[in-house]
């Protein structure tokens, strides 16, 4: 399953033997895909082939949905405590295998190992522990006599089989964000990860089974979006679709799901503004911009992409941010000193380069704007890039680039800064940098985004929701809000007296 000439892959991918039997995880076991086609996972840092697998076809999706449907009654009928205990065991297994997950995630994505060790894997373990606790706290509305002699209350019930599609930028965390709230609420899941990055999703499902979560509750199909993904979304036995990815593909998912009137959960693109008022701490803002723009090599839908800086600080901010970007160390994701790894693929690097190259015709590239040479030139690397002088309606300001590129624009009045922050189709995340309470309060009220940070950019926690406004989609990941997304509400009404029933009969039909 790996390049036989390589001596580095076993060290970088110690869990590879766990995936030797195939890349479809259905009803508790690995099998090979039936599409007749294969796909190869490539290390984006070196271009080396890592893992070749058989792609899923429609038959594999059907088998996974059937397994999830068969497992649903028993899992939905388990007590909250039983589901909670299983998820607590799951969290423990994930923690035991943390290094395996961290290395597999770094290998397939190009993320620095220090990032996967300190952020991706611990965050996933924490999410699992959170939903283990949440499983015991799914509550309906308190009972009450809202119509005289009848008592009403609300039940929250699982929906059924959830078909989920996860992206390649955070494959482990996105798998967790989709699977955990669904199964905590009593649903079963079929997840399709991105073809580029299936490794940690498969290991995640295996860990769940090893923790005692019943076969069929969590299933993974690794195929293309056009074949496996569209078949999963349109499947008549799938009751809900959860998708994370681009807004364009999200529209296609919604179109397919509409045919069977599925519940939809869409976390789509972003173009996060980073608004710096003239009373902000300049050094903190510049450091925050570099961290916020370059997290995961900019392949993050909440990454800082548009910095709007009030004119008194503008020149100094550009100078300081560019200087900080030039200190960022590109390198081997497994090397301790690496700050920034490659993009996920050469195709993604070329896409990012295309945005910057086109912008040279109407803007200024202050630093970066190129792929490195030498040994790093073999990988999908791109230097941290700062762009100024672009117009608000230009492509580089309006379109999601998904790379290590930050555009900086000036503004004058507070009104203008807020207006520019809201002036894209997206509304996933934003930040405002200020020393003033009034400005902070105004930014949180008036910026149209699902998350607004004040004097920070990028941190998330399991207890708080993540999700967007406008073209960034709808529905929440993480938190109790996410838990409720994967339930349906039922009104139950009890007649308290036989007299009430007879009176109702007379009211409708008269005396007989």
C-alpha positions in Angstrom: 0.0 0.0 0.0 3.0 2.3 0.0 6.0 3.0 -2.2 8.2 -0.1 -1.7 11.3 2.0 -2.3 10.6 4.3 0.6 12.1 4.0 4.1 10.4 7.1 5.4 6.7 6.1 5.0 6.5 3.5 7.8 7.9 6.0 10.3 5.6 8.7 9.0 2.6 6.4 8.7 2.8 3.8 11.6 -0.9 2.9 11.2 -0.6 1.8 7.6 -1.1 -1.9 8.5 -4.5 -1.1 10.0 -5.7 -0.2 6.4 -4.2 -3.1 4.6 -7.6 -4.8 3.9 -9.2 -1.9 1.9 -10.5 1.6 2.2 -14.2 1.1 2.6 -15.3 0.6 6.2 -18.8 -0.9 6.2 -20.6 -2.8 9.0 -17.5 -2.8 11.2 -14.9 -4.1 8.7 -12.6 -2.9 5.9 -13.4 -4.0 2.3 -12.2 -3.0 -1.1 -14.2 -0.6 -3.3 -16.1 -2.0 -6.3 -15.9 0.9 -8.8 -13.1 -0.7 -10.7 -10.9 2.4 -10.3 -8.1 3.3 -7.8 -6.8 6.4 -6.2 -3.4 7.1 -4.7 -2.8 9.3 -1.7 0.3 11.4 -2.3 2.5 13.1 0.3 2.2 16.7 -0.7 5.6 17.5 0.8 7.5 15.2 -1.4 5.2 13.9 -4.1 5.8 10.4 -2.9 3.0 7.9 -3.2 1.6 6.8 0.2 -1.4 4.6 -0.2 -3.3 3.3 -3.2 -6.9 2.2 -2.7 -10.0 1.0 -4.6 -12.5 3.7 -5.0 -16.1 3.2 -3.8 -18.9 2.8 -6.3 -22.6 3.0 -6.0 -22.8 -0.6 -4.7 -20.5 0.3 -1.8 -22.6 3.3 -0.9 -25.7 1.1 -1.0 -24.0 -1.5 1.3 -22.9 1.2 3.7 -26.4 2.8 3.9 -28.0 -0.7 4.4 -25.6 -1.4 7.2 -26.4 2.0 8.8 -30.1 1.4 8.4 -29.9 -2.0 10.0 -27.9 -0.7 12.9 -30.2 2.3 13.5 -33.0 0.8 15.6 -30.7 -0.7 18.2 -28.5 2.3 18.4 -31.4 4.8 18.5 -33.0 2.6 21.2 -29.9 2.5 23.4 -30.1 4.6 26.5 -28.3 8.0 26.5 -26.0 6.5 29.2 -25.1 3.6 26.9 -24.3 5.8 24.0 -22.4 8.1 26.4 -20.3 5.2 27.8 -19.4 4.1 24.3 -18.3 7.5 23.3 -16.2 7.9 26.4 -14.4 4.6 25.5 -14.0 6.0 22.0 -12.3 9.1 23.3 -9.9 6.9 25.3 -8.9 4.8 22.3 -8.3 8.0 20.3 -6.1 9.4 23.0 -4.1 6.1 23.1 -3.6 6.3 19.3 -2.9 10.0 19.2 0.5 9.8 17.6 -0.7 7.5 14.9 -3.5 9.9 14.0 -1.2 12.9 14.1 1.3 11.3 11.8 -1.3 10.1 9.3 -2.9 13.5 9.2 0.4 15.3 8.6 1.3 12.8 5.9 -1.8 13.1 3.9 -2.4 16.8 4.3 1.1 18.3 4.6 0.3 19.8 8.0 3.3 20.4 10.4 3.3 17.5 12.9 3.4 20.0 15.7 0.0 21.3 14.5 -1.6 17.9 14.3 -0.2 16.9 17.7 -1.3 20.1 19.4 -4.5 21.0 17.6 -6.1 18.5 15.3 -5.8 15.3 17.4 -6.4 16.8 20.9 -9.3 18.8 19.5 -10.8 15.6 18.1 -10.4 13.8 21.4 -11.9 16.8 23.2 -14.9 16.8 20.8 -15.4 13.1 21.4 -15.4 13.6 25.2 -17.8 16.6 24.8 -20.4 14.6 22.8 -20.0 11.7 25.2 -21.3 14.0 27.9 -23.9 15.7 25.6 -25.4 12.3 24.8 -27.0 12.3 28.3 -28.4 15.8 27.9 -30.7 15.8 25.0 -33.9 17.4 26.3 -37.3 18.3 24.9 -39.5 21.1 26.2 -40.9 20.8 29.7 -44.5 19.5 29.8 -47.4 21.9 30.3 -51.1 22.3 30.0 -51.3 24.6 27.1 -54.9 23.9 26.1 -56.8 23.3 29.2 -57.3 19.5 29.7 -54.3 18.4 27.6 -50.7 18.0 28.6 -48.1 18.7 25.8 -44.4 18.0 25.7 -41.7 17.9 23.1 -39.6 14.9 22.3 -36.3 15.1 20.4 -35.6 12.0 18.4 -32.8 10.8 16.1 -33.4 11.3 12.4 -32.1 8.0 11.0 -29.2 7.4 8.6 -27.1 10.6 8.1 -25.0 10.8 4.9 -22.0 13.1 5.5 -19.4 14.5 3.2 -16.1 15.9 4.6 -13.4 18.0 3.0 -9.7 17.5 2.7 -8.4 20.5 4.8 -9.2 19.0 8.2 -10.1 15.4 7.4 -9.9 14.1 11.0 -11.7 17.0 12.7 -14.3 17.3 10.0 -15.1 13.6 10.3 -15.4 14.0 14.0 -17.6 17.1 13.7 -20.0 15.2 11.5 -20.0 11.8 13.1 -20.0 12.6 16.8 -23.1 14.7 17.3 -25.0 12.4 14.9 -24.2 9.2 16.8 -24.5 10.9 20.2 -28.1 11.7 19.3 -28.8 8.1 18.2 -28.3 8.3 14.5 -26.1 6.1 12.3 -23.7 7.6 9.7 -22.2 7.0 6.3 -19.3 9.4 5.8 -17.5 10.1 2.5 -14.1 11.8 3.0 -12.3 13.6 0.3 -10.4 11.2 -2.1 -7.1 13.0 -1.3 -7.3 12.5 2.5 -9.2 9.3 3.5 -6.6 7.9 6.0 -7.7 9.4 9.3 -11.4 9.0 8.6 -10.8 5.2 8.2 -8.7 5.1 11.3 -11.4 7.0 13.2 -14.1 4.5 12.3 -11.8 1.6 13.2 -11.1 3.2 16.6 -14.9 3.6 17.2 -15.4 -0.1 16.5 -12.5 -1.1 18.7 -14.1 1.1 21.5 -17.3 -1.0 21.2 -19.5 1.2 19.1 -21.7 -1.4 17.3 -21.0 -2.4 13.7 -22.9 -0.3 11.2 -23.2 2.8 13.4 -20.2 4.5 11.6 -19.4 3.6 8.0 -16.9 5.2 5.6 -17.0 5.1 1.8 -14.0 6.5 0.0 -15.0 7.5 -3.5 -15.3 10.4 -5.8 -17.8 13.2 -5.2 -19.5 12.7 -8.5 -20.0 8.9 -8.1 -20.1 8.0 -4.4 -20.9 11.5 -3.0 -23.9 12.2 -5.3 -25.2 8.7 -4.8 -25.0 9.1 -1.1 -26.8 12.5 -1.1 -29.6 11.2 -3.3 -30.1 7.8 -1.6 -33.7 7.4 -0.5 -32.7 5.7 2.8 -30.5 8.6 3.8 -32.6 11.0 6.0 -30.2 13.8 6.4 -27.2 15.2 4.5 -24.3 17.0 6.2 -21.8 18.6 3.8 -18.7 20.7 4.3 -17.0 22.2 1.3 -17.2 25.0 -1.3 -20.3 27.0 -1.8 -20.5 25.9 -5.4 -20.6 22.2 -4.5 -22.9 22.9 -1.6 -25.5 24.3 -4.1 -25.2 21.0 -6.0 -25.7 19.0 -2.8 -28.8 21.0 -1.9 -30.2 20.4 -5.4 -29.8 16.7 -5.1 -31.1 16.5 -1.6 -34.2 18.5 -2.5 -35.5 15.6 -4.6 -36.0 13.5 -1.5 -36.7 16.4 0.9 -33.7 15.6 3.2 -32.7 17.6 6.2 -29.6 19.6 5.2 -26.6 20.8 7.1 -24.2 22.9 5.0 -20.9 24.4 6.1 -19.6 26.2 3.1 -17.0 28.7 2.0 -15.6 31.7 3.8 -13.6 34.9 3.2 -13.0 36.1 6.7 -12.4 39.8 7.3 -9.8 40.9 9.8 -10.7 44.5 10.8 -8.0 46.6 12.6 -9.2 49.8 14.1 -6.8 52.7 14.8 -6.8 52.0 18.6 -5.7 48.4 18.2 -2.4 47.0 19.5 -0.4 47.0 16.2 2.0 44.2 17.2 -0.7 42.0 18.4 -2.8 42.6 15.3 0.2 41.9 12.9 1.0 38.7 14.7 -2.7 37.7 14.7 -2.9 38.4 11.0 0.0 36.1 10.2 -1.3 33.3 12.4 -4.9 33.7 11.2 -3.9 33.9 7.5 -1.4 31.0 7.5 -3.1 28.4 9.7 -3.1 25.1 7.9 -1.3 26.9 5.0 -4.3 29.1 4.6 -6.5 26.1 3.8 -9.1 27.0 6.3 -12.5 28.5 5.6 -12.2 30.7 8.7 -8.6 31.9 7.9 -8.0 35.6 7.8 -8.0 36.6 4.2 -9.0 40.2 4.0 -7.3 42.6 6.5 -9.0 46.0 6.6 -6.8 48.5 8.5 -7.8 52.0 9.6 -5.6 54.4 7.7 -3.5 55.7 10.6 -2.2 52.2 11.2 -2.2 50.9 7.6 1.4 51.5 6.4 2.9 50.2 9.7 0.6 47.2 9.7 1.6 46.2 6.1 5.3 46.7 6.9 5.2 44.7 10.1 3.0 41.9 8.8 5.2 41.4 5.7 8.3 41.3 7.9 6.7 38.6 10.1 5.6 36.5 7.0 9.2 36.5 5.8 10.3 34.8 9.1 7.9 31.9 8.6 9.9 28.7 8.1 8.6 26.4 5.3 9.8 22.8 5.5 9.3 19.1 6.1 6.0 18.7 8.0 7.7 16.2 10.3 10.7 18.5 11.1 10.4 20.2 14.5 11.3 23.7 13.2 8.7 23.8 10.4 6.1 26.5 10.7 4.3 26.0 7.3 3.9 22.9 5.3 2.8 22.5 1.7 -0.7 22.9 0.3 -2.6 19.6 0.0 -1.7 19.1 -3.7 0.2 20.5 -6.6 -3.2 21.3 -8.2 -4.2 23.4 -5.2 -0.8 25.2 -5.2 -1.3 26.0 -8.9 -4.8 27.3 -8.1 -3.5 29.6 -5.4 -0.6 30.8 -7.6 -3.2 31.6 -10.3 -5.0 34.0 -8.1 -1.8 35.8 -7.1 -0.5 35.9 -10.7 -3.7 37.4 -12.0 -3.7 40.0 -9.2 -0.3 41.3 -10.3 -2.2 43.1 -13.1 -4.1 45.3 -10.6 -2.4 45.0 -7.2 1.0 44.8 -5.5 2.5 41.6 -4.2 4.5 42.9 -1.2 6.1 39.6 -0.2 5.8 35.9 -1.3 3.8 35.2 -4.4 5.9 32.2 -5.5 6.8 28.6 -4.9 10.1 27.9 -3.3 13.0 26.4 -5.3 15.4 23.5 -4.4 14.2 20.5 -2.4 10.9 22.2 -1.4 10.2 22.7 -5.1 9.3 19.0 -5.3 6.4 19.5 -2.9 3.2 21.7 -3.1 4.7 24.6 -1.3 3.9 28.3 -1.7 5.4 31.2 0.2 3.3 33.3 2.6 2.0 36.1 0.4 0.9 39.7 1.2 -1.0 41.7 -1.4 -2.0 45.4 -1.3 -3.6 47.8 -3.6 -6.5 45.6 -4.7 -9.9 47.0 -5.3 -12.8 45.8 -3.1 -14.6 44.2 -6.1 -11.5 42.4 -7.4 -11.2 38.6 -7.6 -8.5 38.3 -5.0 -10.7 40.2 -2.4 -14.0 38.5 -3.3 -13.1 34.9 -4.1 -12.1 32.1 -1.7 -8.4 31.4 -2.4 -7.7 28.7 0.2 -4.0 29.3 0.4 -1.4 31.4 2.4 -2.5 34.7 0.9 -3.6 37.8 2.9 -4.9 41.0 1.1 -4.6 44.3 3.1 -6.9 47.2 2.3 -7.2 50.6 4.1 -10.4 52.2 5.4 -11.2 55.6 7.0 -14.3 55.7 9.1 -15.6 52.9 11.4 -18.7 52.7 9.2 -16.6 52.0 6.2 -14.6 49.3 8.0 -17.8 47.4 9.0 -19.3 47.9 5.5 -16.3 46.5 3.8 -16.1 43.5 6.2 -19.6 42.6 5.2 -19.1 43.2 1.5 -18.7 39.6 0.2 -21.2 36.8 -0.3 -19.7 34.9 2.7 -20.3 35.1 6.4 -18.5 32.3 8.2 -16.0 34.1 10.5 -14.4 37.5 11.2 -12.3 39.3 13.7 -12.0 42.9 15.0 -9.0 44.4 16.7 -9.6 47.3 19.0 -8.9 48.6 22.5 -12.4 50.1 22.8 -15.4 48.4 24.3 -17.8 50.3 22.0 -16.0 49.3 18.9 -15.8 45.7 20.0 -19.5 45.7 20.8 -20.4 47.3 17.5 -18.3 44.8 15.5 -19.9 41.8 17.2 -23.3 43.2 16.5 -22.9 44.4 12.9 -20.4 42.0 11.2 -22.5 39.3 9.6 -20.7 36.1 10.4 -21.3 33.0 12.4 -18.2 33.8 14.6 -16.7 37.1 15.5 -13.4 37.1 17.5 -12.2 40.2 19.3 -8.4 40.7 19.4 -7.9 37.1 18.2 -8.5 35.0 15.2 -9.0 31.3 14.7 -9.4 29.5 18.1 -12.5 27.3 18.5 -13.8 25.2 21.4 -16.1 22.2 21.6 -18.7 24.0 23.7 -19.3 26.8 21.2 -21.0 26.5 17.8 -19.3 26.9 14.4 -21.2 27.7 11.3 -22.0 30.5 8.9 -24.3 33.2 7.6 -25.2 34.0 3.9 -23.4 31.9 1.3 -21.3 30.2 4.0 -24.3 27.9 4.7 -26.5 27.0 7.6 -26.4 24.7 10.6 -23.8 24.4 13.3 -20.9 22.1 14.1 -19.7 21.4 17.7 -21.6 22.5 20.8 -25.2 21.6 21.9 -26.5 23.5 18.9 -24.8 20.9 16.7 -26.3 18.1 18.8 -29.8 19.4 18.2 -29.1 19.7 14.4 -29.2 15.9 14.3 -32.6 15.5 15.9 -36.2 15.9 14.9 -38.8 17.4 17.1 -42.1 15.7 18.0 -45.0 17.2 19.8 -46.8 14.8 22.1 -50.3 15.7 23.4 -52.1 13.8 26.1 -55.8 14.0 26.9 -56.1 14.2 30.6 -59.8 13.4 31.0 -62.4 11.3 29.2 -64.7 14.3 29.5 -62.4 16.4 27.4 -62.5 13.9 24.6 -66.3 13.7 24.6 -66.6 17.5 24.6 -64.2 17.6 21.6 -66.3 15.0 19.8 -69.5 17.1 20.4 -67.8 20.3 19.2 -66.7 18.7 15.9 -69.7 16.4 15.2 -72.5 17.7 17.4 -74.7 15.5 19.6 -75.5 12.0 18.3 
